[in-house]
Amino acid sequence: MHLGLITETYAPETNGVSHTLGHWVQGLEAQGVQIDLVRPRLKDQALPSGQWPSLAAALPGYPGLQFGWRLPQSVRAHWAKTPPDLLYIATQGPLGLSALRYARRHQIPVVAGYHTHFADYLPAYRLGFLQRPALRYLRWFHQQAKCTLAPTQPQCQLLLEQGFERVLCLGRGVDTQLFHPYQRSWMLRQRLGLNAQQLLVGYVGRLAAEKNMDLLLSSFQAIQQVRPDARLLLVGDGPMRAAVQQRCPQAICVGLQQGVELARFYASLDLMLFPSLTDTYGNVVAEAMASGIPVLAFDRAAAEVLIEDGVNGRSVAGPSSLGDPAEQQAAAARFQQAAQQMAAEAGRLPQLGQAAYLSVQALSWESIHQQLYQLLSSVLKKEKDDEHQKSFCSARASLD
């Protein structure tokens, strides 16, 4: 199989989309798939073989991220000689749209990924009036694909209710060898200035408006009312880092972390808060659970399928509508109350963490890679069968 993979973000950028795609590329290449990866050009960094840079511009409000403008001429020339069997378009920005048009012009089947709630991000940047046009565009874009892949069954159902078609579920894995309770480090906690009795509350992810940073900080303040000695650890970076540090100067900000260091930060927590309402999955939830750390999150995305409330973490009801201020306020109050209760009953956290660890042990990236390969293969097979059927009908018509 020769696959063209189109994405606005990829390693060394650190986010859920790049993380997932990195695993997918590794797994598909292990099965013999040839991958041409098209992504925005990185500043002052040569891309490895198999990656093709497109012209790029900084994403508004996200100086550290870029979006691509169009499919580069170099990859067009390459595909003119060796066309891909299939395109996987992970993001639906200008680069993804350019790739979609190319695929339609050259009759290359497309599989689209639903990795990000772009429309739900807009209110966080005071662009809520663009939500409906954005949803219409996304619906149109995905309608051009043979199928759309979403990470959970509830997410698939939501997309179908919004008018998307041919939506299939492809879950996510977690590296249970790397993210494991044995990574817990008392030396790391001492380095952070904690004693053995202090409660370490953490957040891992982008420090950005769409991640609900206000609720994260207000929930930690609620925790401090019952545990004044609690500390907040922030692992990640983003456009709100300075604002978060200004509002909570006692927070420990360690920036982006990867590999073993990231695993040690996870396992050295006592509790993780994940207040996001816009994630399509949230790999950090599974990684924290694999590390033996209980997570408090809203009942959507990964938390909806992984957390059993009160058994291996806490999952609280989110707002029925992101556009309803009263619903948002009520959901925030539920989250803050649950955070405070977990801190007040900190003796139960190890029990919840042990159950969390056990509950995600079956999540294997290898099985996801197999499912992805089989799904892409089935799309190609159906495409060829349809071509044969058309050829047969055409030949039959000429005979008639």
Residue pairs with C-beta under 8 A, 6 or more apart in sequence:
1 28
1 32
1 33
1 34
1 85
1 86
1 373
1 376
1 377
1 380
2 33
2 34
2 36
2 82
2 83
2 84
2 85
2 86
3 28
3 33
3 34
3 35
3 36
3 84
3 85
3 86
3 87
3 88
3 376
4 35
4 36
4 38
4 75
4 79
4 84
4 86
4 87
4 88
4 99
4 108
5 21
5 25
5 35
5 36
5 37
5 38
5 87
5 88
5 90
6 38
6 39
6 71
6 87
6 88
6 89
6 90
6 91
6 95
6 96
6 99
7 17
7 18
7 21
7 37
7 38
7 39
7 90
7 91
8 17
8 39
8 40
8 65
8 66
8 67
8 68
8 90
8 91
8 93
8 95
8 96
9 15
9 17
9 18
9 39
9 40
9 65
9 91
10 18
10 21
10 22
10 37
10 39
10 51
11 18
11 22
12 42
13 64
13 65
14 236
14 256
14 258
15 206
16 115
16 279
16 280
16 281
16 282
16 283
16 284
17 90
17 91
17 115
17 116
19 283
20 115
20 172
20 281
20 283
21 90
23 173
23 365
23 368
23 369
24 368
24 369
24 372
25 35
25 37
26 369
27 365
27 366
27 368
27 369
27 370
27 372
27 373
28 35
28 369
28 372
28 373
28 376
29 35
30 369
31 369
31 373
33 373
33 376
35 50
36 50
36 52
36 75
36 78
36 79
36 84
37 50
37 51
37 52
38 51
38 52
38 53
38 54
38 68
38 71
38 72
38 75
38 95
38 99
39 47
39 51
39 52
39 53
39 54
39 68
40 53
40 54
40 55
40 56
40 66
40 67
40 68
40 95
41 47
41 53
41 54
41 55
41 56
41 66
41 68
42 53
47 53
52 72
52 74
52 75
52 78
53 72
54 68
54 69
54 70
54 71
54 72
54 95
55 68
55 69
55 70
55 72
56 66
56 67
56 68
56 69
57 66
57 67
57 69
58 65
58 66
59 65
59 66
59 67
61 125
61 209
61 239
62 208
62 238
62 239
63 239
64 237
64 238
64 239
67 91
67 93
67 94
67 95
68 93
68 94
68 95
68 98
69 94
69 95
69 98
70 94
70 95
70 98
71 95
71 98
71 99
71 102
76 102
79 102
79 106
83 106
83 108
84 108
85 108
85 109
85 380
86 108
86 109
86 110
86 111
86 376
86 379
86 380
87 99
87 100
87 103
87 108
87 109
87 110
87 111
88 110
88 111
88 112
88 113
88 376
89 96
89 99
89 100
89 110
89 111
89 112
89 113
89 145
90 96
90 113
90 115
91 113
91 115
91 116
92 112
92 118
92 137
92 138
92 141
92 142
96 141
97 141
99 110
100 110
100 141
100 144
102 108
103 109
103 110
104 144
109 146
109 379
109 380
109 383
110 144
110 145
110 146
111 145
111 146
111 147
111 148
111 149
111 375
111 376
111 379
112 141
112 142
112 144
112 145
112 147
112 148
112 149
113 148
113 149
114 142
114 148
114 149
114 150
114 151
114 155
114 159
114 164
114 167
114 280
115 151
115 280
116 280
117 278
117 279
117 280
118 134
118 138
119 131
119 134
119 135
119 138
120 131
120 210
120 277
120 278
120 322
121 210
121 278
122 128
122 130
122 131
122 134
123 131
123 322
123 323
124 208
124 209
124 210
124 278
125 209
125 210
128 323
131 323
135 162
139 162
139 163
139 164
142 148
142 159
142 164
142 165
143 164
143 165
145 166
146 166
146 379
146 382
146 383
147 166
147 167
147 168
147 375
147 379
148 159
148 164
148 165
148 166
148 167
148 168
149 167
149 168
149 169
149 170
149 375
150 156
150 159
150 167
150 168
150 169
150 170
150 280
151 169
151 170
151 171
151 172
151 280
151 281
151 301
151 302
152 169
152 171
152 280
152 281
152 301
152 302
152 304
152 305
153 169
153 305
154 300
154 304
154 305
155 169
155 280
155 281
155 301
156 167
156 168
156 169
159 167
160 167
168 375
170 368
170 371
170 372
170 375
171 363
171 368
171 371
172 281
172 283
172 286
172 302
172 363
172 368
173 363
173 364
173 365
173 366
173 367
173 368
174 283
174 286
174 287
174 289
174 290
174 360
174 363
174 365
175 287
175 290
175 365
176 290
176 360
176 361
176 363
176 364
178 259
178 260
178 263
179 263
179 266
179 267
179 287
179 288
179 290
179 291
180 263
180 267
180 290
180 291
180 292
180 357
181 267
181 291
181 292
181 353
181 357
182 267
183 260
183 263
183 264
183 266
183 267
183 268
183 291
184 264
184 267
184 268
184 291
184 292
185 264
185 267
185 268
186 196
186 268
188 264
188 265
188 268
189 200
189 268
192 200
192 231
192 233
192 252
193 231
193 252
194 200
194 231
197 229
198 229
198 230
198 231
199 223
199 227
199 229
199 230
199 231
199 270
199 271
199 343
199 346
200 230
200 231
200 233
200 268
200 269
200 270
200 271
201 220
201 223
201 230
201 231
201 232
201 233
201 269
201 270
201 271
201 272
201 273
201 343
202 232
202 233
202 234
202 235
202 265
202 266
202 269
202 271
202 272
202 273
202 288
202 293
203 216
203 232
203 233
203 234
203 235
203 236
203 272
203 273
203 274
204 235
204 236
204 262
204 265
204 266
204 272
204 284
204 287
204 288
205 211
205 235
205 236
205 274
205 276
205 282
205 284
206 236
206 237
206 238
207 213
207 234
207 236
207 237
207 238
207 239
207 240
207 241
207 244
208 238
208 239
208 240
209 239
209 240
210 276
210 278
211 238
211 275
211 276
211 278
212 275
212 276
212 277
212 278
213 240
213 243
213 244
213 275
215 275
215 332
215 335
215 336
216 273
216 275
217 244
217 247
217 248
218 332
218 336
219 273
219 275
219 296
219 335
219 336
219 339
219 340
220 230
220 232
220 248
220 251
220 273
220 339
222 336
222 337
222 339
222 340
223 230
223 339
223 340
223 343
224 230
225 340
226 340
226 343
226 344
227 343
227 344
227 346
230 343
231 250
231 251
231 252
232 248
232 250
232 251
232 252
233 251
233 252
233 254
233 265
233 269
234 244
234 251
234 252
234 253
234 254
235 254
235 255
235 256
235 257
235 262
235 265
236 255
236 256
237 255
237 256
241 253
244 251
244 253
245 251
245 253
254 265
257 265
262 287
263 291
266 272
266 287
266 288
266 291
266 293
267 291
267 292
267 293
269 288
269 291
269 293
270 293
270 346
270 349
271 293
271 294
271 295
271 296
271 342
271 343
271 346
271 349
272 284
272 288
272 293
272 294
272 295
272 296
273 295
273 296
273 297
273 339
274 282
274 284
274 285
274 288
274 295
274 296
274 297
274 303
275 297
275 298
275 335
276 282
276 297
276 298
276 301
277 298
277 300
277 318
277 319
277 322
277 331
279 300
279 301
279 302
280 301
281 301
281 302
282 297
282 301
282 302
282 303
283 302
285 295
285 297
285 301
285 302
285 303
285 306
285 307
286 302
286 306
286 360
286 363
288 295
288 356
289 295
289 306
289 307
289 312
289 313
289 356
289 357
289 359
289 360
290 356
290 357
290 360
290 361
290 363
291 357
292 353
292 354
292 356
292 357
293 353
293 356
294 312
294 313
294 314
294 342
294 349
294 352
294 353
294 356
295 303
295 307
295 313
295 314
295 356
296 313
296 314
296 315
296 316
296 335
296 338
296 339
296 342
297 303
297 307
297 313
297 314
297 315
297 316
298 315
298 316
298 317
298 318
298 331
298 335
299 307
299 309
299 315
299 316
299 317
299 318
300 318
303 313
303 315
304 315
306 312
306 313
306 359
306 360
307 313
307 314
307 315
307 356
308 315
308 359
309 315
309 316
311 352
311 355
312 352
312 355
312 356
312 358
312 359
313 352
313 356
314 338
314 342
314 352
316 331
316 334
316 335
316 338
317 331
317 334
318 331
319 327
319 328
319 330
319 331
320 327
321 327
322 328
342 348
342 349
